[in-house]
Amino acid sequence: MPKMKSNSAAKKRFKITATGKISRRRAFHRHILMGKSAKRRRRLCHDAFVAASDVPNVRYLLNV
């Protein structure tokens, strides 16, 4: 049987850290930034971790 392919969209959006967590970028930091407070913009520029409830789905897409 052939190998499973990883989902290409997921490969571009998620990274697995050395400890096994899955990191992601935050939404709402691409454009229309002047309407957002500086504190909010700073917070959005940092990476976050995928929620525990979504980890199984992301792992399935990445074939991990």
Buried (B, 14 or more C-beta within 10 A) or exposed (E): EEEEEEBEEBEEBBEBEEEEEBEBBEEEBEEEEEEBEEEEEEEBEEEEEBEEEEBEEBBEBBEE
